[in-house]
Amino acid sequence: MLQRIQSIYLLLAGAISAGLIFVVSLWTNKDGVAIFAKDEMLYLGMFLGSAVLSLVAIFMYKNRQSQFVVGRLNIILNFILLGLFVYRSLNLSGEMQVSEKGIGMLLPIFSIVFLALANKAIKKDEELVKSVDRLR
């Protein structure tokens, strides 16, 4: 059942994690060079890991409990990524010349929102199946 709403949410979270990281810069250094996620291997790995987890969760539609757990793991991964961005942002602000923070630092927040909506829809489906099983 790939046509469920949580599949759309997971696909959007995967698209944010895999696609927008190459379009939106994370920050601009003091020389004016835009830094993307592809320039930093740690951030690239974490973004692509989040995208892979989202796509794996889409195809786990037969096992809703595992799909829910993978969604939670993906949320935790995005919170770690967000924490790294906050740490990096606080370190960047102490430079002699001011460097700009890019909109790319907010991508994990958008991904977390879509993952939370997907987990809410998965939980709703699970409760619906349990209520139907009680009637049998």
Residue pairs with C-beta under 8 A, 6 or more apart in sequence:
1 61
2 58
2 61
4 61
4 121
4 125
5 121
6 67
6 117
6 118
6 119
6 121
6 122
6 125
7 58
7 61
9 114
9 115
9 117
9 118
9 121
10 54
10 55
10 57
10 58
10 71
10 114
10 115
10 118
11 54
11 58
12 114
13 50
13 54
13 74
13 111
13 114
13 115
13 118
14 50
14 51
14 54
14 55
14 58
15 51
16 107
16 110
16 111
16 114
17 47
17 48
17 50
17 51
17 54
17 78
17 107
17 111
18 47
18 48
18 51
20 104
20 107
21 36
21 37
21 38
21 43
21 44
21 47
21 104
21 107
22 36
22 37
22 38
24 36
24 102
24 103
24 104
24 107
25 34
25 35
25 36
25 102
25 103
25 104
26 35
26 36
26 37
26 40
26 43
26 85
26 101
26 102
26 104
26 105
27 34
27 35
27 88
27 89
27 92
27 99
27 100
27 101
27 102
27 104
27 105
28 34
28 35
28 99
28 100
28 102
29 35
29 99
30 95
30 96
30 97
30 98
30 99
34 102
35 102
36 104
37 43
37 44
37 47
37 104
38 44
42 84
43 81
43 84
46 77
46 80
46 81
46 84
47 81
47 107
49 77
50 74
50 77
50 78
50 81
50 108
50 111
53 70
53 73
53 74
53 77
54 74
54 115
56 70
57 67
57 70
57 71
57 74
57 118
60 66
60 67
60 70
61 67
64 122
64 125
64 126
64 129
65 126
67 122
68 119
68 122
68 123
68 126
71 115
71 118
71 119
71 122
72 119
74 111
74 115
75 112
75 115
75 116
75 119
78 108
78 111
78 112
78 115
79 108
79 112
81 108
82 108
82 109
82 112
85 105
85 108
89 101
89 105
92 99
92 101
